[in-house]
Amino acid sequence: MDIVVFGASGRVGSAIVEEALRRKHDVTAAVRRPEAFGIQHERLQVVTADVLDPASVAAAVRGHGEVVSAFGPAAGRENDLLKAAESLLAGLRTAGVERLIVVGGAGSLKTESGEWLMDTAGFPESFRALASAHAHAYEIYSGSELDYTYLSPPSALIAGRRTGQFRIGLDRLIVDEDGRSSISIEDFAVAVVDELEEGNFSRARFTVGY
């Protein structure tokens, strides 16, 4: 499998790159500053790309089969998520690539009470703009004709270890018996590459957690 990863220099994106390489896939890391990218591997290519520029997206993905976006905006630029969604859709369409997996947000997952997580009383105000932008970006992807998959994380993505053991859900936040919602970044990357290989959630959103 030949995979392009946008946002590959971030903590989630780099974990996805590592997991895909671990499974012997060919990977292209599409980043703004290739010289600063820290992973080296014989099956890894690093290219310059701007996820907010459709022409740059098209150039990075042309001739490849699978695309992952782990793009995360800078603080105060949360609406770049919407620009990235439009750019990815346009760029993939131009390049004739149909498959995209998006690392999304947890805020629009439903809690046991049926509320969106970001509408609950305990949701941190500092994350509300980001959660709202993720929710609107999801609407852009789901309204497109692209073969997308939108993977929402649980409430907490934490540095940990790769176990390969986690639960899978659809639109409802996954919590453990103590009410915690979390997964390691390493296992989240496993879920992304599992979906790339298995394609169980075409044109759908799903989530994972312990």
WOZI-V761679 format. One record per backbone hydrogen bond with DSSP energy under -0.5 kcal/mol. CO is the residue of the C=O (numbers start at 0). NH is the residue of the N-H. Records with the same first field share a line. If there is no record, write none. Layout:
CO=NH ; NH
//
This chain:
0=2 ; 25
1=64 ; 65
2=27
3=5 ; 67
4=7 ; 29
5=69
6=9
9=13
10=14
11=15
12=16
13=17
14=18
15=19
16=20
17=21
18=22
19=24
20=23
25=2
26=28 ; 44
27=4 ; 29
28=30 ; 46
29=6 ; 7
30=48
32=35
33=36
40=43
42=26
44=28
46=30
48=50
49=52
51=53
52=56
53=57
54=58
55=59
56=60
57=61
60=63
64=98
65=3
66=100
67=5 ; 69
68=102
73=76
76=79
77=80
78=81 ; 82
79=83
80=84
81=85
82=86
83=87
84=88
85=89
86=90
87=91
88=92
89=93
90=94
91=95 ; 96
92=95
97=99 ; 146
98=66
99=148
100=68
101=103 ; 150
105=108
106=117
108=116
109=172
110=113
114=110
115=118
116=119
119=122
123=126
124=127
126=130
127=131
128=132
129=133
130=134
131=135
132=136
133=137
134=138
135=139
136=140
137=141
138=142
140=143
145=147
146=99
147=202 ; 203
148=101 ; 150
149=151 ; 205
150=103
151=207
155=157 ; 182
157=184
160=162
163=165
166=208
168=206
170=109
172=174
175=178
179=175 ; 181
180=155
181=209
182=157
183=187
184=188
185=189
186=190
187=191
188=192
189=193
190=194
191=195
192=196
193=197
194=198
198=201
200=203
203=149
205=151
206=168
208=166
//
